[in-house]
Amino acid sequence: EVVDTPSTLVSTTKTTITKDPSGNVVNTESETTPTGATYDTTDNKPEIIEFEGKQYKYTRIDESSAPEQGEVVEGTTEVTYVYKLVKGDVIVHYIDEEGNTIKTDVVDTPLVPTGTEYDTTDNKPEIIEFEGKQYKYTRIDESSESETGKVKEGTTEVTYVNKLQGKVIVHYVDEKGNKIADDVEDTPLSDMGTEYDTTDNKPEIIEFEG
């Protein structure tokens, strides 16, 4: 008759702790292993950790940490990974249909934690004045990122395309160039190339100063 008698093994608890740069614990994982076995915590070292709606990115092993690989010893081996809060910002560009900049870039959302909601529509003017010309918003550029969404790591760039506009004003003067009637806006701001006709604003007789 053979009787198996289990031997008593000394075990250790391996604890992997992840912290943000301020020392706040964002994740803890524990595993009990017999003493003398080897361990490797790299399979518990995610590149990105989601915590309370924010993203944290791995940066380094804490100075006080045990090695992330080694031989199990009696007691608890603690490996501590340090993570950095991931941030991003949102910039808005303004260009004409040829890709030329017609307005200074706007920082819609400064550096904030990734996952933060953003909306650039409050920085999308209908008309832009630039170098004496007027441009009207037409569309989002093909290369642009979405004008609404969640902040990602790095810079999110939204580009609005604007079309050059023109309008037609009619003046009325006498033969000496003196004004004899108020100007009339015959055609309001319109796309370049739009047809116009001022003949409906060409009176045969103008009464001026009695």
PyMOL commands that set and color helices and strands:
alter all, ss='L'
color gray80, all
select helices_A, chain A and resi 41-44+121-123+199-201
alter helices_A, ss='H'
color red, helices_A
select strands_A, chain A and resi 11-19+25-34+38-40+48-51+54-61+69-71+75-85+87-96+101-113+117-119+127-130+133-140+148-150+154-173+179-191
alter strands_A, ss='S'
color yellow, strands_A
deselect
rebuild
show_as cartoon
